[in-house]
Amino acid sequence: MTRTEGFCLTVVVPCYNAESYMARAVDSVLSPGFGDVELILVNDGSRDRTEALAEGYARANPGRVRAVHQENRGHGGAVNTGIALARGAYLKVLDSDDWFDLPAFRRLVETLRMLLFRETPVDALVSNYVYEKQGARRKKTMHYRRILSRNKILTWDQVGRFPAGKYLMMHSLTYRTQVLRESGLRLPEHTYYVDNLFVCVPMRRVHSLYYLDEDLYRYYIGRDDQSVNESVMIRRIDQQLRVNTLVIENFLRDPTGRRRLEEYLFHHLEIVTAISSVLLIKAGTPEHTELKDTLWQGIAAMDPGLYKRLHRRGLGVLVNLPGLAGKLAAATAYGMTRLLFGFN
């Protein structure tokens, strides 16, 4: 496998009104020694100084940093643009309020350089991410040590089962760029929570994985306007439900023939559906209760077998209990999903 135009990796940074914090993300990529890492800054219709800052980075790093400006299309639209323009053999998305740990990023790049000399390419690299939650005393790290063997190329047959509480996220994935393109991934525009599609849609094309046990991605949580803020998620529940439906449709496509992969896709679908249900219960209005019922009725209509499978498992049971027991169970389920995904 040869490198695309000399870049082993493209880092795509979607930016919207990010002038006050994007420097930390950009600087974590532009450290010395990463000349074969391309950086694409996608200014998604910002109204502040994001455009000027992006242009400044591009001028200071010609050929390596590209500033792209577009009308606002949302996070998914910015990621789509980055995938289309990427020249690196691998691609990773870095949100503008997050950053990479420098020693871990160095090891990521070294690993990708090594993998590029193999005759058979590795489709996806998995690494750890750390919740940088504002005000938290301890940082929570999401790792995959009991699921994936470290520092070796794996097929799905060699992947362990993902327990409750362990999920692949956009933050943990570096995809081979060709896999992203061949998967047909096209994230919905003006829609939040598309990270789930970034995980599940290309994953169907992944035949080989590599686990780099490094705490690479620093996932910042704490801004009031952040998409994982609980009140924001309830306000945007229509977008969560849209993504939920697309994740279901992806799962119901033709079987991949890889049992462990199918198990993982179901595992991810289950938590997405649980989050939708918990947020609708948490909202507490008759309209939201009706939306939850509609979600589950829609699953039953699409695939009765999938409905039964989801409904009889732990989270499915908790979010579908009636009356007071149901509210108490939903509170328990909410606590679980809040811990897993860092709602604030």
C-alpha positions in Angstrom: 0.0 0.0 0.0 1.3 3.5 -0.9 0.7 6.7 0.9 -1.7 9.1 -0.7 0.4 12.2 -1.8 2.8 11.4 1.1 0.4 11.8 4.0 -0.1 8.9 6.3 -3.0 10.6 8.1 -5.5 13.4 7.5 -7.0 15.0 10.6 -10.3 16.7 9.9 -11.4 19.5 12.3 -15.0 20.7 11.9 -15.1 24.3 13.2 -18.2 26.4 14.0 -17.7 29.6 15.9 -14.6 28.0 17.5 -12.3 31.0 17.8 -12.0 30.8 21.5 -10.8 27.1 21.7 -9.8 25.8 18.3 -6.1 26.6 18.9 -5.7 23.8 21.4 -7.0 21.3 18.8 -4.9 22.6 16.0 -1.7 22.9 18.0 -2.0 19.3 19.1 -1.7 18.3 15.4 0.9 20.8 14.3 3.7 19.8 16.6 7.1 19.3 15.0 7.8 15.8 13.5 4.4 15.3 11.8 5.1 16.6 8.3 3.3 13.6 6.8 0.0 14.5 8.7 -2.4 16.6 6.8 -4.8 19.0 8.7 -8.1 20.1 7.1 -9.9 22.9 9.0 -13.5 23.0 7.8 -15.0 26.3 8.7 -18.7 25.5 8.7 -20.3 28.9 8.3 -18.8 30.5 11.4 -19.8 34.1 12.3 -16.7 34.8 14.5 -13.0 34.8 13.6 -12.8 31.1 12.9 -12.3 31.8 9.2 -9.4 34.2 9.7 -7.7 31.9 12.2 -8.0 28.9 9.8 -6.5 30.9 7.0 -3.7 31.9 9.3 -2.9 28.3 10.0 -3.0 27.5 6.3 -0.6 30.3 5.4 1.8 29.3 8.1 1.8 25.7 7.0 1.4 25.7 3.2 0.7 22.3 1.6 0.0 20.7 4.9 -2.9 22.7 6.4 -6.0 23.5 4.3 -8.7 25.9 5.3 -12.0 25.1 3.7 -15.0 27.5 4.1 -18.6 26.5 3.4 -22.1 27.5 4.3 -23.3 26.0 7.5 -24.1 22.3 7.0 -23.7 21.1 10.5 -21.1 18.7 12.0 -22.0 15.9 9.5 -21.6 18.2 6.5 -18.2 19.3 7.7 -17.0 15.7 8.2 -18.4 14.9 4.7 -16.3 17.7 3.2 -13.2 16.5 5.1 -13.6 12.9 3.8 -14.0 14.1 0.3 -10.9 16.3 0.4 -8.6 14.0 2.4 -5.2 13.1 0.9 -4.0 10.9 3.8 -4.1 7.1 3.8 -5.9 7.2 7.1 -8.4 9.7 8.5 -9.3 10.9 12.0 -11.9 13.5 13.1 -11.0 15.9 15.9 -13.7 18.2 17.1 -12.5 21.8 17.5 -13.1 21.8 21.3 -11.1 18.6 21.9 -7.4 17.8 21.5 -4.9 15.0 21.1 -2.4 14.0 23.8 1.0 14.7 22.2 3.0 11.6 23.1 0.0 9.4 22.2 -0.5 11.2 18.9 3.2 10.6 18.1 2.7 6.9 18.7 -0.4 6.9 16.5 1.5 8.5 13.6 4.5 6.1 14.1 2.1 3.1 14.1 0.3 4.3 10.9 3.7 4.8 9.2 4.5 1.2 10.1 1.2 -0.2 8.9 1.5 1.5 5.6 4.5 -0.7 4.7 2.3 -3.8 5.0 1.1 -5.5 1.8 -2.4 -5.9 3.2 -3.8 -2.7 4.7 -5.4 -2.4 8.1 -8.9 -1.0 7.8 -9.3 0.7 11.2 -7.2 1.6 14.2 -8.7 1.8 17.7 -7.3 3.9 20.5 -8.5 5.2 23.9 -10.2 8.4 24.7 -10.4 10.4 27.9 -13.4 12.4 29.3 -12.0 15.8 30.1 -15.1 16.8 32.1 -15.1 20.3 33.5 -15.0 20.2 37.3 -14.5 16.5 37.6 -12.0 15.3 40.2 -11.0 12.2 38.2 -10.7 11.7 34.5 -12.5 8.7 33.0 -10.6 6.8 30.3 -12.4 4.5 27.8 -10.1 1.7 26.9 -10.6 -1.7 25.1 -7.9 -3.9 26.8 -10.2 -6.9 27.5 -11.7 -6.8 24.1 -8.8 -6.2 21.7 -5.3 -7.5 21.9 -2.8 -4.8 21.9 -0.3 -3.9 19.1 -1.4 -6.7 16.7 -3.5 -6.9 13.6 -6.9 -8.5 14.3 -9.7 -9.9 12.3 -13.3 -9.9 13.8 -12.9 -13.5 14.8 -10.2 -12.4 17.2 -12.3 -9.6 18.8 -13.8 -10.2 22.2 -17.3 -9.3 23.2 -18.1 -5.7 24.1 -19.7 -5.6 27.5 -22.2 -3.0 28.6 -20.3 0.3 29.0 -17.8 -0.4 26.2 -18.5 1.1 22.8 -16.5 2.3 19.8 -16.9 6.1 19.3 -15.7 8.5 16.7 -13.1 9.6 19.3 -11.6 6.1 19.4 -11.5 5.4 15.6 -9.0 6.1 12.9 -10.3 4.7 9.6 -8.5 3.9 6.4 -9.7 6.7 4.0 -10.6 4.3 1.3 -12.8 2.3 3.7 -14.7 5.5 4.5 -15.3 6.3 0.8 -16.1 2.8 -0.3 -18.7 2.5 2.6 -20.8 5.2 1.0 -20.9 7.1 4.2 -22.7 10.4 3.8 -23.6 11.9 7.1 -26.9 13.8 7.4 -26.4 17.6 7.3 -27.7 19.9 10.0 -28.0 16.9 12.3 -26.3 16.3 15.6 -25.3 12.8 17.0 -24.1 11.6 13.6 -21.0 10.2 15.4 -23.0 6.9 15.7 -23.2 6.7 11.9 -19.5 7.4 11.6 -18.9 4.3 13.7 -21.5 1.9 12.4 -21.7 2.5 8.6 -18.0 2.2 7.6 -17.5 -0.6 10.2 -19.4 -2.9 7.9 -16.4 -2.6 5.5 -13.8 -3.2 8.2 -12.1 -6.6 8.0 -9.0 -5.9 10.0 -8.3 -3.8 13.1 -5.3 -2.7 15.2 -5.6 -1.6 18.8 -3.2 1.1 20.0 -3.5 1.2 23.8 -2.8 4.9 24.1 -5.0 7.7 25.7 -5.0 9.7 22.5 -8.2 11.7 22.3 -9.2 14.2 24.9 -12.9 14.7 24.8 -13.9 17.9 26.5 -17.3 18.1 28.3 -18.6 21.1 30.0 -19.8 23.8 27.6 -23.4 24.8 28.2 -24.2 24.7 24.5 -22.5 21.4 23.9 -24.5 18.7 22.0 -24.2 16.2 24.9 -25.7 18.6 27.4 -28.9 16.9 28.7 -31.2 19.8 28.1 -29.7 20.3 24.6 -30.2 16.7 23.8 -33.9 16.8 24.8 -34.4 19.9 22.7 -32.8 18.2 19.7 -34.5 14.8 20.3 -35.8 14.8 16.7 -32.2 14.6 15.5 -31.3 11.9 17.9 -34.4 9.9 16.7 -33.4 10.5 13.1 -29.9 9.1 13.7 -31.4 6.2 15.7 -33.5 5.2 12.7 -30.5 5.4 10.4 -28.5 3.2 12.8 -31.3 0.6 12.7 -31.5 0.7 8.9 -27.7 0.2 8.7 -28.0 -2.8 11.0 -30.8 -4.4 8.9 -28.8 -4.2 5.7 -27.5 -7.5 4.2 -25.6 -9.6 6.8 -21.8 -9.1 6.7 -21.0 -12.8 7.4 -18.8 -11.8 10.4 -20.5 -12.8 13.6 -18.5 -10.6 16.0 -19.1 -7.6 13.8 -22.9 -8.3 13.7 -22.8 -8.6 17.5 -21.0 -5.3 17.8 -23.4 -3.5 15.5 -26.4 -4.8 17.6 -24.6 -3.7 20.8 -24.2 -0.2 19.4 -27.8 -0.1 18.2 -29.0 -1.1 21.6 -27.3 1.8 23.4 -28.4 4.4 20.8 -32.0 3.2 21.2 -31.7 3.2 25.0 -30.4 6.8 25.0 -33.3 7.9 22.8 -35.8 6.2 25.1 -34.3 7.5 28.3 -34.2 11.1 27.1 -37.8 10.9 26.0 -38.8 9.6 29.4 -36.7 12.2 31.1 -38.5 15.0 29.2 -41.7 13.8 30.9 -44.4 15.2 28.6 -47.2 13.3 26.9 -45.7 14.3 23.6 -42.4 12.8 24.4 -44.0 9.6 25.8 -45.8 9.3 22.4 -42.5 9.7 20.6 -41.0 6.9 22.6 -43.9 4.6 21.8 -43.6 5.6 18.1 -39.9 4.7 18.2 -40.5 1.2 19.5 -43.5 0.6 17.3 -41.4 1.7 14.3 -38.7 -0.9 15.3 -41.4 -3.6 15.5 -42.7 -2.6 12.0 -39.2 -2.7 10.5 -38.2 -6.0 12.0 -40.3 -7.9 14.6 -37.3 -10.1 15.5 -35.1 -7.1 16.2 -37.9 -5.6 18.3 -38.2 -8.7 20.5 -34.4 -9.0 20.8 -34.1 -5.3 22.0 -37.2 -5.4 24.2 -36.2 -8.4 26.3 -32.7 -7.2 27.1 -31.7 -5.2 30.1 -31.9 -1.6 28.8 -34.9 -2.5 26.7 -36.8 -3.8 29.7 -35.9 -0.8 31.8 -37.1 1.8 29.4 -40.4 0.0 28.6 -41.8 -0.7 32.1 -45.1 1.1 32.8 -46.1 3.4 35.6 -44.0 4.4 38.6 -41.8 1.3 38.1 -41.0 2.5 34.6 -40.0 6.0 35.8 -37.7 4.6 38.5 -36.2 2.1 36.0 -35.7 4.9 33.5 -33.9 6.9 36.1 -31.6 3.9 36.6 -31.1 3.6 32.8 -30.4 7.4 32.6 -27.7 7.1 35.2 -26.1 4.3 33.3 -26.1 6.2 29.9 -25.0 9.4 31.6 -21.9 7.7 33.0 -21.2 6.0 29.7 -21.5 9.1 27.5 -20.8 11.9 29.8 -24.0 13.8 29.6 -23.7 17.1 31.5 
